Amino acid sequence: MKRWTTILGRGGTTLIAISLALLLVSVVPSIQTHTSGGSGPLGPEGMRILLNAQNFNPQQELEVAVTVEGTVTVYLLEIDLELNFSPTAGFGYNFNSTDLQELLEEHPDRVIWEHEVENGDYKRSYIPTRVMNATVVAYNQPDSENAYLESDVALQSGLAPKDKVRNIAYWVAPIGVILALPWLVNLWKQRKHK
């Protein structure tokens, strides 16, 4: 019995140490790896690609902040766009509002979230659950009037997915305490008798 108490107690103290390490990892600040922003008018059926991230993974967090005068719909899509070069226009994406409408109709599963912003601010953050390609698009509906859009998009990278690591630590620490408590009480009683 004493051997099992010692083994479980040491295992419990190990779990406590692991949970404390995970909590420490979860408070390490993220590094901003990519930012993009801009402002300008967006006409009816106008579209602007705010971010195209390849290999977006659970260690990264996407933060989108949009200010709109008018009505604009912001989409986070699970697609990868190829950056093309044209001698007249320079670098750009071969993706237009017609392609967006086809994607929305034929592949609604590719839309992670969408939000219509009307004369106001909108902020949202997103952490993926798996590795994926992500594109943030602002789109003005064909029946809308001209809109003015200001956007700030940031991609941050951390050591580990903070919420997941914290949840594991919150579950592991009490289990470690429960396992270590009998062993620690026995140690305390033995020292008291000496």
N, C-alpha and C positions, 0 to 999 in steps of 0.2 A: 504493500500500500504506500509506503514511504517513497519507494522508487517511482511509482506512478505520479505521486504528488509532485515530486521533484521534476520529472520529465514534463508534465503538464504546466507546471509553474514556469519553468524556463521557456517553454513554448509560448506561454502567455506573455512573458516579458519581451520575447522576440516580436510578437504581434504588436505589442504596445510601441516598441521602437520603430517598427515598420510603419505604423499608422502616423507616428509623429514625423517621420521622414516624408511620408506622402503629403501631410499637411504643410510641411515646409516647402515642398516642391510646388504645391498649389498656390502659394503666395508669391512666388517669384514672378516679377512683372514680365509681361509679354514684350516682344520686340516688334516694332512696326516695320514690316517688310515691304509694303507697297501702299502708296497713297495716290489717289487721283481725285481731281476736283475740277470744277469748271462751272461756268454759267453762260446763259444765252437763251435766245428765244427758241421755241419748239412749235412749229406750225401744225395745223391739222394733219393727222396721219404721219407726223414726224416722229423720228425715233433716234435715241442716242444710247450708245453702248457705254455704260459707266465703268465696267470692269469685266475683264475676261481672265479668269484664273484657271490655270491648268494645274492638275495635281493638288487640288484643295483638299486638305486632310484634317482629321479631328484635332490635331495640335494647333490648328489655325482658327482664327475668329474673323469673320467679316463684319464690318460695321458700316452701315449706310445711313447717311444723313442727307435729306432732301428738303429744299424750300421751294415752294411752287406758288406762282401767281397764275391762276387758271386751273385746269384739271389735267393731271398726268397720272398714268398708271405705271407703277414700278414693279418689275418682275425680277425674281431670281430664278434663273433657268439652269437646268443641268444639261448644258451643251458646251461643246468646244468649238470656237470659231477660229478659222485660219486667218492670220494676218497676211494680206496680199499687198504687193507693191504695184502701183500704176504710175507710169512716167508723168502723167498729167496731174493726178490727184495726190501722189505720194503714197504713204502707207495707209491702209484702211481695211475694213472687214467687208467680205463679200456676203453681206447679210443685210437685208432691207426689211421694210415694214410688211411687205407681202410674205416674205419668208417667216416673219414672226407670226403673222396671222395663220399661216399653214401649220406652223409648229403648235400653236395654241389649240387649233382644231383637231389635228391628227395625233398629237402626242401630249395630252393634258397631264400625263404622268411626269413629264419633264419640267413642269412648273413646281418649284419648291414652295414659293409664296408669291403672292401678288397683292398689291395694295393701291387703291386709288386715292390720290392726294389732291384735295381741292382747296386752293387758297390757304396754305398753311405749311407747317413743318411735319416731317416724318422721320423718325429714327428707328432703326432696327438693327439687331445683331444676330448673327447666325453662326453656329458651330456644326459642321457636318458630322454625321455618324460613321462615315466611311470615306475613302479616297474617291474624289469625283472631280469633274470639270464644272466650273460655275461661271455664269455670265449674268451681270446685272444690266438690265435694260430699262430705260425710261421711254414710254410711248404715249403719244397724244392721240386720242381716238379721232377717227375721221369726222365725226359730227361735233367735235369740240372747236372752240375758238383758239387763237394763238395763246400760248402759255409761255411763261418765263421760268426757267429752271436753274436752280443753284444746287450743285451736288458735291458732296465730299464722301469718298469711299476709301476705307482703310482696311488693309489686310494685316492682321497681327499674328505672330507666331510665338508659341510658348513651349516650355519643356514637355508638358503633358496636358491632356484635356482637363482643365481645372475642375469642372463639375464632377466628372467621373472619378477623378482622383480623390476629391473631397468625400464623395459618397462612400468610396471604399474605405477611406480612413475612418469615417464616422461609424461604419459597421465593424471594422476590425478592432478598434480600440476597446469597446466594451467587452468583446469576446476575450481579448487579451487580459483585461482586468479580471473577468470571471475565472479564467484559467489560472491566473497568477495569484489570486487572493488566498487560497488555502495554503499554498507554498510559502507565501510571505508571512502569513499568520504563524505557521510552524517555525519559521526562522526566528520570528520575534519571540515566541515562547521559549525556544531553545536558548536564545541569548539572555532572556530574563532569568532562566534557571541557573545560568552560569554566574 
